[in-house]
Amino acid sequence: MEDDIYRSSTQFRLWSFTEDSLASLRATTNSLAAARVKDAIQRLHAKDGMEYDMEGDGISNSINQRDVDCLTVEEELKLVSFYCSKAMEFAKFIAFPTNVMATAVQYLKRFYLSNSPMTYHPKQMMPSALFLATKTENHYTSLNSFASKLPKTTTEDVLAPEFLLTQGLRFTFDVRHPQRGLEGGFMELSALATGNYSSVPGASAAYNALQQQMTSTTLQQYMLQLEPAIKGKPKARSTHDLQARIQTAHGKAKEILKTSALLTDAYFLYTPSQIWLAALLLVDEPLALFYLDTKLPGSDSIKPKLTVTLQACAELLRSSEWANLGEAEMKELTKIDKKLYECRNPEKMDLIGINKAQKRDGQVNGDAGLDEKIIKKRKLERESRSKEEDSVFGPSLGN
């Protein structure tokens, strides 16, 4: 179902996993972060003079590393999911388009594959992810205006984590969403319902052969015979009924892509077309299977495998529990957040200070380790630019 363009994308190459590899990556990230947190806390107490020998017997009064109760992988996942849902709420409040909201959530989820909430709190990273998404999705938003809409948030709070975030994203900002495929698919279904469907240029030989066997009128009649989406409901009797059914399925599937698809691991485990087809399978299984029939003949060996994959994706989308948090879930999240307060890396809390230090060190040590000729060349280039900028009429236009 996917073309070569998608398979060459960074999303497919860098952000696609199996369930086992995804679980292994998260476990490794959690383990490394826990070890670093314990070391950092130990260093902090040593710096504060809390280590001393009691009566010279060599017994240390410092906090034992084993006493630090770190977050588990499952607790980290719940915390990140919660702040992803908060990012969605804020995006809706500020009236950001769906693509900005969806991209911001994926930035957070990608970042926390290689970083732990124990190192960088999601509350600090969430505004930066949203603001970065407005830039990568070409939705201009003033920094001052954006920061003013978040309580107790300055422009520095938004910008300070940005470089850390882009590092965690491996400087890949493209996110392929399933919404575009959903719109295209429903345009096809609508054309089928009205009997105006034509063959697709560049389609596979199997697809073209199927289209020759089934005319637009035949396909329309076949749609009228489909079982209803909900058992016990009457079948569609007219083109108007089919259109109404398609619109209902479209609305429900679109809502799934705006919630469950973002909050689960669907983007990591499945392709965009698999995700939107799985959403359609959830809301109207007969319609989804009919759509597959128009793309793949019954004898195609890919179809059974694809159907199994879509059913697995549909179950994942169905399993999302963070769209509507109940009292029990909020109590659990409060407990996790309190636990995080005790096991955060003290060296990584002040992101504004870290950002300033990085900029300061970059200015002082930016040329460290470079060849002397390169340093001299850069110095001459800076001096040349400075002279040009000082000129009232700008640099020379040349010959």
N, C-alpha and C positions, 0 to 999 in steps of 0.2 A: 504493500500500500504506500510505501514511502519512496520518493524519487531520490536520485543521486544528489540533488541540491541539498536536501535535508541531511543526508548521510555525510556530507562534507562540512556540516555546521559544527560549531564548537559545542552546541548543546548535545549533539549526538556523540561527538568524540570525547568530550571531557565530563559531561554531566549525565551520562546514561549508565545505569548499573543493573546488576542482578540483585535480588533480595539479599543473598548471602554476602556479596561484595559490599553492599550498602551497610549492612549490619556490622561487618568487619571494620569498615572505615570509621563508623561512629564509635565502636568500642575502642579502637586505637586512639582516636581523638580524646575520648573521655579518660583513658588510662594515662596518656601523656600529660593532659591538663591537670589531673589529680596529683601526679608526681610533682609537677611544677608548682602547684599551689602549696603543697606541703613544704617544699624547699623554700619558697618565697616567705611563707609564714615563719619558718625557722630562722631565716636570715633577718626578718623584721624584728623578732624578739631578741636575737643576738645583738642587733644594732642598738636596741633600746636598753641593753645592759641587763636583760633578764636571765642571762646564763651566768651562773656562778657556782662554784663548788661549795657545798655545805660542809663547813667545819673541816675543809681540806681533805675530805674522804673521796673526792672524785665523783660524787653523785651530782648530776646536773639537775637544776630546777627548771630547765626550759620545757616548753610544751613538746611532748612527744609527737612525732609525725603521725603515728598511728592514731592519735586522739582526734585528728582532723577528719570529720565525717563529710566526705565529698559526695556530690550528686552522682546518681547512677545514670546510665544511658537513658533509661526510661524517663527519669525525672527531667533530664535535660530536654528530651523530646517534647514533653508536656509543656515545659516552660517556653520553648521556642514556638510551639504551636499557638500558645496563648498570645504571645506578642505578634505573631503573624495575624491572628484574628483582630488584635488591636490596631495593627497597621491597616487592615481592611476597613475597620470602623472609621478611622481617621480619614482615609481616602474618600469614603462616602460622605463624611461630614464636610470635607473641603471641596467636594464635587469634582474629584479627579476622575478622568475616564477609566474604564475597566482595564485597559491595557497598562496604564500606569500602576494601578493597584496590584494587578497580577504580577507585573515585573518586580515590584518592590518586595512582594511576598517571596518570590523565587530567589531574589537576591539574599534575603535573610536565610532562607533554607539552605542555599548553596554555601553561604558564609559559615554556617554552623556545622557543615560537614567536616571542616578542618579546624574549626575553632570551637571552644567550649564556652557556655554561659559563665563558667567559673572564672574564665579569663576576661571575657568581655560581656558585660550584662546586655541582654537583648533590649532592655529599655533605652540604653545608650545608642545602640546600633540602629534601632527602628526608624528614628527621624532621618538619619543619614541615608538609609536605604530608600526611603520614600522620595527624598529630594533628589538622589541620584537617578531614580527611575523617571522623574519628570524631565531630566536632561537627556537620558538615553532614548526616551520615547517621544522626544521633541514636543514636550508640553511645557512651554515656558511658564515659570513661576518665580516670582521675586523671592530672594532669600529672606529678606526682612518680613515680607508678607507671610511666608511659610512659617517662619519661626514664631511670629506673633500669634499664630493660631494654636500653637502648642503651649500648654501651661508650664510656666517656669522653665522656658527653653530660650536660649540665646542663639544668635547666629553661629557663635563659636561651638556651641553644643552640637549643632547640625554638621558643621564642616570638619570638626576635629577627627571624627572616626572615619572620614571618607577614604583616606588613603589605606587605612587598615582594611576597610571594606573591599576596596578594589583589589588589594592583594589577595584577600580571601576568595574573591571571584576569579582569581588568576587573570585579571584584566580582560575578561570576556564578558561583554555586556548584552549580547544578543540573547533574547529569550523567545523561543517559538511557542506561541500559544495555540490551543486547539480551537479558539473561538472563530478564527478565520475559516478553518475547515468546516466547522459547524454551519456557518452561513452559506458556504458553497454547496454543502450537502443538501441543505433544506431548499435552496434554489432549484436543485435538480429534482427533489421530491415534488416540489410545487409544479414544476414543468411536467413531470410524469402524471400528476393528478389532473392536469388540464388537457392532457393529450398532445402537448406541444414539444415533447422531448425529441431531440435529434442526437445522432451519434457524435462522439467526442473525438476531435482531431488528435492524432498521436496516441490513441488508446491501443491496448494490447490486441493481438490477433484473436485471442479467446473472447475478449469483450466485443470486438466488432462482429465476430461470428454469432454471438448471442443476440446482438442488436438486429442482425439480419433475420433471425428466427422470430423475434418478438417486436412487432411494430408498436408505435406509440399508443395506438388504440388498444392493442392487446395488453400492454402493460397497465394502461388505465383501468381496463376491466379487471385485471388481476388484482389491482389495489382495492377495488370495490369488494373483492371477495376476502380480503384479509380479516382475520379475527380481530375484534376490538382490543384496544390497549388494556382495558379493564374487563375482566370476565363478567358476563351478565349484561353488559351494555350492548345496544343494537349495533349492527354493522353500518358502515357508511353506505348511503343509498344514492348519493349524487356527488358531482364535482364539488359542490359547496360543502358537503359533509367531509369530503376528503381534505379540502383546504383547511377547514376548521380543526380537523384532527392533527394535521401537520403543524398548524400554528400553535396548538396546545402543547404538542411534543417539543416544538422549538423553544417555547417559553420555559418549560420545565428543564430541558437539557441545558439551556443557557444558564439557568440558575445554579445547576450542579457545577458547571464549569467555573462559575464565579465564587463558589464556596468549597465544596468537597474536593474538587480537583486541585485547588490551591493548598488546602490544608493537609492533604494526604501526601504520600510519596509518589503520586501518579506521574509527575513530570520526570522523576528519576528512573522510573521503571518502564514507562510506556512512551510511545511516540504520540505527537499531537493528534494524528488521525485516529489512532487507537483510543485515545481518551474521549474524543467527541463521539465516536461510534459507541463506546461503552456507556456514555451518558444517555445516548438515544436508546440503547438496549435496556437501560434501567427504566426509562419512562414509557417506552412503547416497543416492546420486543418484536412483535410481528412486523412493524414498520422497519425496524433496524435490519431484521433478517431479509426482508424483501429488498431493501437497498443493497445488501450484499449480493443477493441473487442477480441484481442488474449489473453488478460489476464482475462477478466470478461465476462461471458455469458450474453446475452441480458436480461435474466430473473433475473439477480442479482440485488437486491434492492440497492446495494451500488453504482452501476454505475451512475444513474442519479444524486445522491448527489455529487459524485466525479467530474462529468462533470461540475456541477454548481461551485464547488470550483475552478476547474482549469480555468474556464472562468473568475472568479473574480480575480484570481492571474494574468491571462494574461492581464486583463485590468489595473491592478496595474503596471505591467511591461511596458505596453504601455504608461503609464502616466509619465514616468520619463522625467524630463525636464532639468536635470543638465548635461547631457552628452555633450551637445553643448550649451554653454552660449552665448547669444546674447548681444548686447550693452545695451538693457534695463535691462537685468538681472544683468549685471556687475555694472550698475549705482545703482541699488537697493542694491547690496551687499556692494558697497562702502559706501552707506548711512547707512547701518546696522553697518558696521565696525566703522564708525565715532561715531555712537550712543553708541556702545560698549565701545569705548574709555572713554566715560563719565560715564559709569555705571559698570566698572569692580571693583571687590573687591580688594581694595588696599593692603589688608593683604595677598593676594594669588598671587601677581604678580611675586615675586622673588622666582621662584621654586628652583633655585640652593641654595639660602640662606635657604629656608625651609628644603631642603634635608639635608644640612649640620647640621642644628639645630636638626633635628630628629636623625641623627647619633650621634651627641654630647650628646643629652639628653639620647639616648639609652645606651651609654657607662657609663654615670654618674648614671642614674636611672634604668639601666637594671635589677638590683636585688631588686628594691623597691617593697615592699609589699610581698616578698617571705618569706617562713618559714626560720628560722635561720639555721636549719639543711640542707636545700636545698642549701642555700648560701654557707655554709661551705663545702658541698660536691662538689659544682661547683668550689670552690677555690682550693680544693685539686686536682681535675681533671685537672685544668689549670696548676698547679704547676708540676703535673706528666708529662703532655704533654710537658711542657717546658724543663724538665730534659731530656726527650727522644729525643727532637729535638736538644739539645745541645750535645748529644753523637755523636761522630764521626761515629760510626757504626750503629746508630739508636737504636730503642728499642730492648729489648731481645726477641728472638724467642720463648721463653718458653720451657717447657719440651716436 
